[in-house]
Amino acid sequence: MTETTAIAPRLTAQPSYPEDGSDAAAPRALKYVIERADRTFRGVARGGGLIVLTIMVLVGLYLTINAVQAVSAVGIVEFVTETAWSPETNRFGVAALLTGTVLIALVALVISLPLALGMSLFITEITAGGFQRFMRSVIDLMAAVPSVVFGLWGLAFLQPAIVPFSRWLSTWFGWIPIFAVDGVDPTNPLPNTSLFTSSTFIAGLVVAMMVIPIMSSLMIESFSRAPIGEREGAYALGATRWGMIRSVVLPFGKGGVIGGTMLGLGRALGETIAIYLIISPIFDINPHILQRGANSIAAHIALRYGEANSFSMSALMAAGLALFVLTMVINFTASTVIARSRSGAESEG
């Protein structure tokens, strides 16, 4: 008896040939199907981004609408170039406020960037195990400390402790314009220390302590994702630890460094309470960072908000709009730079 075996048909993709009879097979069309989970995730992500963008646009529109009254009364040019702030006499502008805001943020950035970068490299490349987790937890806790605590710390502790250092900088580097202090006499055995208090330098130091945890957190996450294979490859080629960091970790984490720096700069530009507690407000462009007297837009709004009438409120809204535009320009510039230098896009073996 002959045994027969049923063979199941095998489905194969048959190539399609052109109608002209040539042997060249036409490529088969592929159908791309998006799963339901992917569609849901994509919709949620796009919705979240759209909501954030809508809120930003609404904030900008709100500030613009409320600032029209004040800006139209003095003109855009005078509003940008005027240093005084007296809405009651129709003479006000953001030149001094904007300059003070930028100077405080730059001082904070110059101090915080090396510290945050060194701390991030120390935690990711030197420490390990439980101590590394402990250091990460400490940084995260520092980022959660309220601004008023930093402001009180700067007012009660940092300012008296940093005045001698400010005097030293002014004495030996006063020939540099930013370190000069008007009215100081280096030969006076009883110097007037009040000339060095409530300065841009002290406010920048306090803000630097506030932005270091934010910058460090982003840098740590970026450095920790550097590829293990490239790290080991650098060591295999004879690189030292610093050589590996320079050729692998830093190029891979370039986007994180830029993003953390710009995020810290944005936080420094908008800081309010800490600066409000420390500075002595002036309405004049003061390029001397060690000298008493500084100002910022956010601190000025907090100072004048409670006593403002309708026109003064419109002027404060205009100042807030100037800060909003400055922050958006910095953030969009940073995002453009980050998009062109994604972490991991460039690395040297």
Backbone hydrogen bonds in HBPLUS format (Angstrom, degrees):
<---DONOR---> <-ACCEPTOR-->    atom                        ^
c    i                          cat <-CA-CA->   ^        H-A-AA   ^      H-
h    n   atom  resd res      DA  || num        DHA   H-A  angle D-A-AA Bond
n    s   type  num  typ     dist DA aas  dist angle  dist       angle   num
A0026-ALA N   A0016-SER O   2.98 MM  10  5.76 167.1  2.00 168.8 171.5     1
A0021-GLY N   A0018-PRO O   3.30 MM   3  5.90 164.8  2.32 114.9 117.2     2
A0039-ARG N   A0035-GLU O   3.00 MM   4  6.31 157.3  2.05 150.4 157.1     3
A0040-THR N   A0036-ARG O   2.88 MM   4  6.11 154.9  1.95 149.2 156.3     4
A0041-PHE N   A0037-ALA O   2.93 MM   4  6.15 165.0  1.95 149.5 153.4     5
A0042-ARG N   A0038-ASP O   2.87 MM   4  6.00 163.7  1.90 149.4 154.5     6
A0043-GLY N   A0039-ARG O   2.94 MM   4  6.05 155.3  2.00 143.2 150.0     7
A0044-VAL N   A0040-THR O   2.91 MM   4  6.16 160.0  1.95 152.3 157.5     8
A0045-ALA N   A0041-PHE O   2.91 MM   4  6.08 165.7  1.94 154.2 158.1     9
A0046-ARG N   A0042-ARG O   2.95 MM   4  6.07 165.2  1.97 147.3 151.9    10
A0047-GLY N   A0043-GLY O   2.84 MM   4  5.92 153.7  1.91 142.4 150.7    11
A0048-GLY N   A0044-VAL O   2.87 MM   4  6.08 157.8  1.92 148.8 154.3    12
A0049-GLY N   A0045-ALA O   3.02 MM   4  6.25 165.3  2.04 151.5 155.2    13
A0050-LEU N   A0046-ARG O   2.87 MM   4  6.01 154.7  1.93 146.6 154.2    14
A0051-ILE N   A0047-GLY O   2.89 MM   4  6.08 152.1  1.96 147.0 154.3    15
A0052-VAL N   A0048-GLY O   3.03 MM   4  6.30 164.6  2.06 151.1 154.6    16
A0053-LEU N   A0049-GLY O   2.99 MM   4  6.16 164.8  2.01 148.0 152.5    17
A0054-THR N   A0050-LEU O   2.86 MM   4  5.99 153.2  1.93 144.0 151.8    18
A0055-ILE N   A0051-ILE O   2.91 MM   4  6.16 158.6  1.95 151.9 157.1    19
A0056-MET N   A0052-VAL O   3.03 MM   4  6.30 161.0  2.07 151.5 156.4    20
A0057-VAL N   A0053-LEU O   3.00 MM   4  6.23 160.1  2.04 147.9 153.2    21
A0058-LEU N   A0054-THR O   2.88 MM   4  6.10 157.9  1.93 149.8 156.2    22
A0059-VAL N   A0055-ILE O   2.88 MM   4  6.11 155.9  1.94 150.4 156.8    23
A0060-GLY N   A0056-MET O   2.98 MM   4  6.23 164.1  2.01 150.3 154.5    24
A0061-LEU N   A0057-VAL O   2.87 MM   4  6.11 156.6  1.92 148.7 155.5    25
A0062-TYR N   A0058-LEU O   2.85 MM   4  6.01 158.3  1.90 147.4 153.5    26
A0063-LEU N   A0059-VAL O   2.99 MM   4  6.23 167.0  2.01 155.0 157.7    27
A0064-THR N   A0060-GLY O   2.93 MM   4  6.05 157.7  1.98 145.2 152.2    28
A0065-ILE N   A0061-LEU O   2.88 MM   4  6.00 169.2  1.89 154.7 157.0    29
A0066-ASN N   A0062-TYR O   3.12 MM   4  6.24 163.2  2.15 147.9 152.5    30
A0067-ALA N   A0063-LEU O   2.92 MM   4  5.92 127.6  2.20 139.1 152.7    31
A0067-ALA N   A0064-THR O   3.19 MM   3  5.07 134.6  2.41  93.5 106.2    32
A0071-VAL N   A0067-ALA O   3.04 MM   4  6.14 175.1  2.04 165.3 166.7    33
A0072-SER N   A0068-VAL O   2.91 MM   4  5.78 162.1  1.94 150.0 155.2    34
A0073-ALA N   A0070-ALA O   3.17 MM   3  5.22 133.6  2.40  95.6 108.3    35
A0075-GLY N   A0071-VAL O   2.70 MM   4  5.39 148.7  1.80 153.5 163.1    36
A0079-PHE N   A0075-GLY O   3.00 MM   4  6.09 152.6  2.07 145.0 153.6    37
A0080-VAL N   A0076-ILE O   2.99 MM   4  6.16 147.7  2.09 147.7 155.1    38
A0081-THR N   A0077-VAL O   3.00 MM   4  6.16 149.5  2.10 148.0 156.7    39
A0082-GLU N   A0078-GLU O   2.83 MM   4  5.43 143.9  1.96 146.8 150.7    40
A0094-VAL N   A0079-PHE O   2.85 MM  15  6.23 153.8  1.92 176.5 174.1    41
A0095-ALA N   A0082-GLU O   3.06 MM  13  5.55 150.6  2.15 155.0 150.8    42
A0093-GLY N   A0084-ALA O   3.00 MM   9  6.17 126.1  2.30 162.1 172.2    43
A0086-SER N   A0091-ARG O   2.78 MM   5  5.22 140.3  1.93 134.3 146.4    44
A0089-THR N   A0086-SER O   3.10 MM   3  5.66 141.9  2.25 114.7 123.2    45
A0091-ARG N   A0086-SER O   3.11 MM   5  5.22 174.9  2.11 139.6 138.5    46
A0090-ASN N   A0087-PRO O   3.11 MM   3  4.69 160.3  2.15  97.9 102.8    47
A0098-LEU N   A0094-VAL O   2.72 MM   4  5.57 162.3  1.75 146.6 152.1    48
A0099-THR N   A0095-ALA O   3.04 MM   4  6.09 156.7  2.10 140.8 147.6    49
A0100-GLY N   A0096-ALA O   2.96 MM   4  6.10 165.2  1.98 149.5 153.5    50
A0101-THR N   A0097-LEU O   2.96 MM   4  6.12 155.8  2.02 145.7 152.7    51
A0102-VAL N   A0098-LEU O   3.04 MM   4  6.23 163.3  2.07 148.6 152.3    52
A0103-LEU N   A0099-THR O   2.94 MM   4  6.13 161.9  1.98 152.4 157.7    53
A0104-ILE N   A0100-GLY O   3.01 MM   4  6.12 166.8  2.02 150.6 153.7    54
A0105-ALA N   A0101-THR O   3.08 MM   4  6.23 160.7  2.12 145.4 151.2    55
A0106-LEU N   A0102-VAL O   2.85 MM   4  6.04 154.5  1.92 149.6 156.8    56
A0107-VAL N   A0103-LEU O   2.94 MM   4  6.14 162.4  1.98 152.2 156.5    57
A0108-ALA N   A0104-ILE O   3.01 MM   4  6.20 162.0  2.04 147.1 152.4    58
A0109-LEU N   A0105-ALA O   2.88 MM   4  6.08 149.1  1.97 142.6 151.6    59
A0110-VAL N   A0106-LEU O   2.87 MM   4  6.07 162.3  1.90 154.2 157.9    60
A0111-ILE N   A0107-VAL O   3.16 MM   4  6.34 153.1  2.24 146.5 153.1    61
A0112-SER N   A0108-ALA O   2.87 MM   4  5.88 160.4  1.91 147.4 153.8    62
A0113-LEU N   A0109-LEU O   3.00 MM   4  5.69 164.0  2.03 145.5 148.8    63
A0116-ALA N   A0112-SER O   2.77 MM   4  5.83 165.7  1.79 159.5 163.7    64
A0117-LEU N   A0113-LEU O   2.93 MM   4  5.98 163.6  1.95 152.8 157.7    65
A0118-GLY N   A0114-PRO O   2.92 MM   4  5.99 165.8  1.94 147.0 151.3    66
A0119-MET N   A0115-LEU O   2.90 MM   4  5.98 159.0  1.95 146.3 152.8    67
A0120-SER N   A0116-ALA O   2.94 MM   4  6.02 156.0  2.00 144.0 150.5    68
A0121-LEU N   A0117-LEU O   3.04 MM   4  6.25 164.2  2.06 150.5 154.5    69
A0122-PHE N   A0118-GLY O   2.93 MM   4  6.05 153.3  2.00 144.5 152.4    70
A0123-ILE N   A0119-MET O   2.98 MM   4  6.16 159.2  2.02 147.9 152.8    71
A0124-THR N   A0120-SER O   3.00 MM   4  6.15 164.8  2.02 151.4 155.6    72
A0125-GLU N   A0121-LEU O   2.87 MM   4  5.54 155.3  1.93 142.9 149.7    73
A0126-ILE N   A0122-PHE O   3.04 MM   4  5.01 146.7  2.15 123.5 131.3    74
A0127-THR N   A0122-PHE O   3.08 MM   5  6.48 158.5  2.13 164.0 170.4    75
A0133-ARG N   A0129-GLY O   3.26 MM   4  6.64 160.0  2.30 149.9 155.1    76
A0134-PHE N   A0130-GLY O   2.90 MM   4  6.10 152.6  1.97 146.4 154.6    77
A0135-MET N   A0131-PHE O   2.95 MM   4  6.18 156.5  2.01 146.3 151.8    78
A0136-ARG N   A0132-GLN O   3.02 MM   4  6.28 157.5  2.07 149.3 155.4    79
A0137-SER N   A0133-ARG O   2.99 MM   4  6.20 155.9  2.05 145.4 151.9    80
A0138-VAL N   A0134-PHE O   2.96 MM   4  6.24 152.5  2.04 147.7 155.2    81
A0139-ILE N   A0135-MET O   3.06 MM   4  6.31 159.3  2.10 149.4 154.0    82
A0140-ASP N   A0136-ARG O   3.01 MM   4  6.27 159.9  2.05 149.4 154.9    83
A0141-LEU N   A0137-SER O   2.94 MM   4  6.16 152.4  2.02 145.8 153.4    84
A0142-MET N   A0138-VAL O   2.92 MM   4  6.17 151.0  2.00 147.3 155.4    85
A0143-ALA N   A0139-ILE O   3.11 MM   4  6.39 147.3  2.22 145.5 153.4    86
A0144-ALA N   A0141-LEU O   3.06 MM   3  5.18 142.0  2.21  99.8 111.0    87
A0145-VAL N   A0142-MET O   3.26 MM   3  5.40 165.6  2.28 106.3 110.6    88
A0149-VAL N   A0146-PRO O   3.24 MM   3  5.59 135.7  2.45 103.1 113.8    89
A0151-GLY N   A0147-SER O   2.92 MM   4  6.23 155.3  1.98 151.7 159.7    90
A0152-LEU N   A0148-VAL O   2.92 MM   4  6.10 160.1  1.96 146.2 150.3    91
A0153-TRP N   A0149-VAL O   2.93 MM   4  6.10 157.3  1.99 147.1 154.0    92
A0154-GLY N   A0150-PHE O   2.87 MM   4  6.05 157.2  1.92 147.4 153.5    93
A0155-LEU N   A0151-GLY O   2.94 MM   4  6.12 151.6  2.02 144.7 152.7    94
A0156-ALA N   A0152-LEU O   2.89 MM   4  5.94 168.1  1.91 152.5 155.4    95
A0157-PHE N   A0153-TRP O   2.90 MM   4  5.48 155.1  1.96 139.7 147.4    96
A0158-LEU N   A0153-TRP O   3.13 MM   5  6.49 161.8  2.17 144.1 149.6    97
A0159-GLN N   A0154-GLY O   2.88 MM   5  5.80 153.1  1.95 154.0 157.8    98
A0161-ALA N   A0157-PHE O   3.30 MM   4  6.37 153.3  2.37 146.6 154.4    99
A0162-ILE N   A0158-LEU O   2.82 MM   4  5.87 140.5  1.98 156.5 167.4   100
A0163-VAL N   A0159-GLN O   3.25 MM   4  6.20 136.5  2.45 150.7 157.9   101
A0166-SER N   A0162-ILE O   2.95 MM   4  6.27 151.8  2.03 152.7 161.7   102
A0167-ARG N   A0163-VAL O   2.92 MM   4  6.21 155.4  1.98 156.1 162.7   103
A0168-TRP N   A0164-PRO O   2.98 MM   4  6.23 154.4  2.05 143.6 150.6   104
A0169-LEU N   A0165-PHE O   2.94 MM   4  6.22 159.7  1.99 150.3 155.0   105
A0170-SER N   A0166-SER O   2.95 MM   4  6.17 160.1  1.99 147.7 153.3   106
A0171-THR N   A0167-ARG O   2.85 MM   4  6.03 149.9  1.94 147.8 156.3   107
A0172-TRP N   A0168-TRP O   3.08 MM   4  6.22 168.0  2.09 155.7 157.1   108
A0173-PHE N   A0169-LEU O   2.78 MM   4  5.39 147.4  1.88 143.3 152.6   109
A0176-ILE N   A0173-PHE O   3.01 MM   3  5.74 165.3  2.04 119.7 124.5   110
A0179-PHE N   A0176-ILE O   2.94 MM   3  5.57 145.1  2.07 123.2 133.0   111
A0180-ALA N   A0177-PRO O   3.22 MM   3  5.22 160.6  2.26 103.7 109.6   112
A0289-ILE N   A0178-ILE O   3.01 MM 111  5.78 130.5  2.27 139.7 150.9   113
A0188-ASN N   A0185-ASP O   3.13 MM   3  5.52 163.4  2.16 115.4 120.7   114
A0195-LEU N   A0192-ASN O   3.29 MM   3  6.07 165.9  2.31 117.5 121.3   115
A0196-PHE N   A0193-THR O   3.05 MM   3  5.66 162.1  2.08 117.7 122.9   116
A0197-THR N   A0194-SER O   3.46 MM   3  5.29 163.8  2.49  99.2 103.7   117
A0292-ARG N   A0195-LEU O   2.83 MM  97  5.23 133.4  2.04 148.8 147.9   118
A0293-GLY N   A0198-SER O   3.09 MM  95  5.97 161.3  2.13 130.3 133.7   119
A0203-ALA N   A0199-SER O   3.14 MM   4  6.37 167.5  2.16 149.1 152.8   120
A0204-GLY N   A0200-THR O   2.83 MM   4  5.95 154.2  1.90 145.6 153.4   121
A0201-PHE N   A0289-ILE O   2.86 MM  88  5.20 148.9  1.96 154.6 144.3   122
A0205-LEU N   A0201-PHE O   2.95 MM   4  6.20 146.9  2.06 143.3 151.9   123
A0206-VAL N   A0202-ILE O   3.12 MM   4  6.43 161.1  2.16 152.0 155.6   124
A0207-VAL N   A0203-ALA O   3.02 MM   4  6.26 165.9  2.04 151.9 155.9   125
A0208-ALA N   A0204-GLY O   2.85 MM   4  5.95 146.0  1.97 140.9 150.8   126
A0209-MET N   A0205-LEU O   3.09 MM   4  6.44 153.4  2.16 148.5 154.0   127
A0210-MET N   A0206-VAL O   3.23 MM   4  6.57 135.9  2.44 138.0 149.9   128
A0210-MET N   A0207-VAL O   3.03 MM   3  4.97 127.5  2.31  92.7 107.3   129
A0211-VAL N   A0207-VAL O   3.02 MM   4  6.34 144.2  2.16 149.6 158.6   130
A0212-ILE N   A0208-ALA O   3.06 MM   4  6.06 140.1  2.22 151.8 160.0   131
A0215-MET N   A0211-VAL O   3.02 MM   4  6.24 171.4  2.03 163.7 165.7   132
A0216-SER N   A0212-ILE O   2.84 MM   4  5.91 164.5  1.86 158.2 163.2   133
A0217-SER N   A0213-PRO O   3.01 MM   4  6.06 157.1  2.07 143.5 148.7   134
A0218-LEU N   A0214-ILE O   3.44 MM   4  6.73 165.2  2.47 150.0 151.8   135
A0219-MET N   A0215-MET O   3.10 MM   4  6.30 162.3  2.13 151.4 156.9   136
A0220-ILE N   A0216-SER O   2.81 MM   4  5.91 161.0  1.85 155.7 160.5   137
A0221-GLU N   A0217-SER O   3.15 MM   4  6.34 164.2  2.17 146.8 150.6   138
A0222-SER N   A0218-LEU O   3.05 MM   4  6.24 152.8  2.12 143.6 151.3   139
A0223-PHE N   A0219-MET O   2.82 MM   4  6.02 167.6  1.84 157.3 160.1   140
A0224-SER N   A0220-ILE O   2.91 MM   4  5.93 158.6  1.95 150.0 156.1   141
A0225-ARG N   A0222-SER O   3.33 MM   3  5.56 150.9  2.42 101.9 110.1   142
A0226-ALA N   A0223-PHE O   3.17 MM   3  5.59 165.0  2.19 116.9 118.1   143
A0231-ARG N   A0227-PRO O   3.17 MM   4  6.45 152.6  2.25 143.8 151.7   144
A0232-GLU N   A0228-ILE O   2.89 MM   4  6.16 170.0  1.90 159.8 161.1   145
A0233-GLY N   A0229-GLY O   2.83 MM   4  5.94 148.3  1.93 141.4 151.4   146
A0234-ALA N   A0230-GLU O   2.98 MM   4  6.10 151.0  2.06 140.9 147.2   147
A0235-TYR N   A0231-ARG O   3.09 MM   4  6.49 159.1  2.14 149.2 154.8   148
A0236-ALA N   A0232-GLU O   2.82 MM   4  6.04 152.6  1.89 145.9 154.2   149
A0237-LEU N   A0233-GLY O   3.03 MM   4  6.26 135.8  2.24 139.4 149.8   150
A0237-LEU N   A0234-ALA O   3.22 MM   3  5.20 130.8  2.48  93.5 106.1   151
A0239-ALA N   A0234-ALA O   3.00 MM   5  5.47 158.3  2.05 152.8 148.3   152
A0238-GLY N   A0235-TYR O   2.98 MM   3  5.18 159.4  2.03 108.9 113.5   153
A0244-MET N   A0240-THR O   2.84 MM   4  6.11 153.4  1.91 149.8 156.3   154
A0245-ILE N   A0241-ARG O   2.94 MM   4  6.23 160.0  1.98 149.7 155.3   155
A0246-ARG N   A0242-TRP O   2.85 MM   4  5.99 160.9  1.89 148.6 153.9   156
A0247-SER N   A0243-GLY O   2.94 MM   4  5.99 150.8  2.02 143.8 151.3   157
A0248-VAL N   A0244-MET O   2.81 MM   4  5.57 143.8  1.94 147.6 154.8   158
A0250-LEU N   A0245-ILE O   2.88 MM   5  5.96 174.3  1.89 168.8 166.9   159
A0348-GLU N   A0247-SER O   3.08 MM 101  5.18 145.3  2.21 170.1 173.3   160
A0252-PHE N   A0248-VAL O   3.09 MM   4  6.08 158.4  2.14 146.5 153.2   161
A0253-GLY N   A0249-VAL O   2.86 MM   4  5.98 153.4  1.93 152.0 159.8   162
A0254-LYS N   A0251-PRO O   3.43 MM   3  5.24 165.7  2.45 103.4 104.1   163
A0344-GLY N   A0252-PHE O   2.99 MM  92  4.15 115.7  2.42 103.5 117.0   164
A0257-VAL N   A0253-GLY O   2.99 MM   4  6.26 154.1  2.06 155.3 162.6   165
A0258-ILE N   A0254-LYS O   3.00 MM   4  6.27 165.9  2.02 154.9 158.2   166
A0259-GLY N   A0255-GLY O   2.84 MM   4  5.93 163.7  1.86 148.3 153.8   167
A0260-GLY N   A0256-GLY O   2.85 MM   4  5.85 163.8  1.87 144.2 149.2   168
A0261-THR N   A0257-VAL O   2.96 MM   4  6.03 155.6  2.02 143.2 150.4   169
A0262-MET N   A0258-ILE O   2.95 MM   4  6.14 164.2  1.97 152.5 156.4   170
A0263-LEU N   A0259-GLY O   2.92 MM   4  6.05 154.0  1.98 147.3 155.0   171
A0264-GLY N   A0260-GLY O   2.92 MM   4  6.06 156.7  1.98 144.2 150.5   172
A0265-LEU N   A0261-THR O   2.87 MM   4  6.11 150.5  1.96 144.1 152.9   173
A0266-GLY N   A0262-MET O   2.91 MM   4  6.11 155.4  1.97 144.5 150.6   174
A0267-ARG N   A0263-LEU O   3.00 MM   4  6.26 153.7  2.07 144.5 151.6   175
A0268-ALA N   A0264-GLY O   2.89 MM   4  6.11 151.6  1.97 144.9 153.1   176
A0269-LEU N   A0265-LEU O   2.92 MM   4  6.16 152.3  2.00 149.1 155.9   177
A0270-GLY N   A0266-GLY O   3.25 MM   4  6.42 146.7  2.37 140.8 148.4   178
A0276-TYR N   A0272-THR O   2.86 MM   4  5.96 155.6  1.91 153.1 161.4   179
A0277-LEU N   A0273-ILE O   2.99 MM   4  6.21 146.8  2.10 150.9 157.6   180
A0278-ILE N   A0275-ILE O   3.14 MM   3  5.23 134.8  2.35  99.4 111.6   181
A0279-ILE N   A0275-ILE O   3.01 MM   4  5.89 168.5  2.03 160.6 162.8   182
A0294-ALA N   A0280-SER O   3.19 MM  14  5.96 152.6  2.27 129.3 136.9   183
A0291-GLN N   A0288-HIS O   3.28 MM   3  5.58 155.2  2.34 108.3 115.4   184
A0300-HIS N   A0296-SER O   2.94 MM   4  6.00 152.1  2.02 145.6 154.1   185
A0301-ILE N   A0297-ILE O   2.95 MM   4  6.19 156.9  2.00 152.2 157.7   186
A0302-ALA N   A0298-ALA O   3.10 MM   4  6.37 160.9  2.14 148.7 153.6   187
A0303-LEU N   A0299-ALA O   3.00 MM   4  6.18 143.1  2.14 140.5 150.6   188
A0304-ARG N   A0300-HIS O   2.98 MM   4  6.17 157.6  2.03 154.0 158.4   189
A0305-TYR N   A0301-ILE O   2.93 MM   4  5.55 130.8  2.18 147.4 155.7   190
A0308-ALA N   A0305-TYR O   3.47 MM   3  5.44 172.3  2.47 108.1 109.7   191
A0313-MET N   A0309-ASN O   2.79 MM   4  5.86 149.5  1.88 147.2 156.0   192
A0314-SER N   A0310-SER O   3.07 MM   4  6.33 146.9  2.19 138.2 146.5   193
A0315-ALA N   A0311-PHE O   3.01 MM   4  6.38 148.6  2.11 144.6 153.3   194
A0316-LEU N   A0312-SER O   2.92 MM   4  6.25 152.2  1.99 146.6 154.0   195
A0317-MET N   A0313-MET O   2.87 MM   4  6.14 150.9  1.95 145.6 154.0   196
A0318-ALA N   A0314-SER O   2.96 MM   4  6.24 144.4  2.09 140.6 150.2   197
A0319-ALA N   A0315-ALA O   3.00 MM   4  6.37 150.8  2.09 145.0 152.6   198
A0320-GLY N   A0316-LEU O   2.87 MM   4  6.18 157.6  1.92 148.3 154.7   199
A0321-LEU N   A0317-MET O   2.85 MM   4  6.08 143.1  1.99 140.3 150.8   200
A0322-ALA N   A0318-ALA O   3.01 MM   4  6.34 149.5  2.11 144.4 151.8   201
A0323-LEU N   A0319-ALA O   3.09 MM   4  6.45 156.6  2.15 148.9 154.8   202
A0324-PHE N   A0320-GLY O   2.86 MM   4  6.07 152.1  1.94 144.1 152.6   203
A0325-VAL N   A0321-LEU O   2.89 MM   4  6.12 161.1  1.93 152.1 155.8   204
A0326-LEU N   A0322-ALA O   3.02 MM   4  6.21 162.1  2.05 145.9 151.1   205
A0327-THR N   A0323-LEU O   2.93 MM   4  6.10 162.0  1.97 149.5 154.2   206
A0328-MET N   A0324-PHE O   2.95 MM   4  6.13 159.2  1.99 149.0 154.8   207
A0329-VAL N   A0325-VAL O   2.95 MM   4  6.14 159.2  1.99 151.6 156.9   208
A0330-ILE N   A0326-LEU O   3.10 MM   4  6.34 161.4  2.14 148.3 152.9   209
A0331-ASN N   A0327-THR O   2.92 MM   4  6.12 161.5  1.95 150.6 156.1   210
A0332-PHE N   A0328-MET O   2.90 MM   4  6.00 167.6  1.91 153.8 156.9   211
A0333-THR N   A0329-VAL O   2.99 MM   4  6.05 154.5  2.06 142.7 150.3   212
A0334-ALA N   A0330-ILE O   2.92 MM   4  6.10 157.4  1.97 146.1 152.5   213
A0335-SER N   A0331-ASN O   2.88 MM   4  6.13 159.4  1.92 149.4 155.0   214
A0336-THR N   A0332-PHE O   3.01 MM   4  6.16 148.7  2.11 141.6 149.5   215
A0337-VAL N   A0333-THR O   3.04 MM   4  6.35 157.3  2.09 148.5 154.2   216
A0338-ILE N   A0334-ALA O   2.87 MM   4  6.11 162.2  1.90 154.7 159.7   217
A0339-ALA N   A0335-SER O   2.94 MM   4  6.02 153.7  2.01 140.8 147.8   218
A0340-ARG N   A0336-THR O   3.24 MM   4  6.48 138.2  2.43 138.5 148.3   219
A0340-ARG N   A0337-VAL O   3.17 MM   3  5.27 131.1  2.42  96.4 109.1   220
A0341-SER N   A0338-ILE O   3.05 MM   3  5.03 146.1  2.17  98.5 108.9   221
A0345-ALA N   A0342-ARG O   2.94 MM   3  5.37 163.5  1.96 131.8 134.8   222
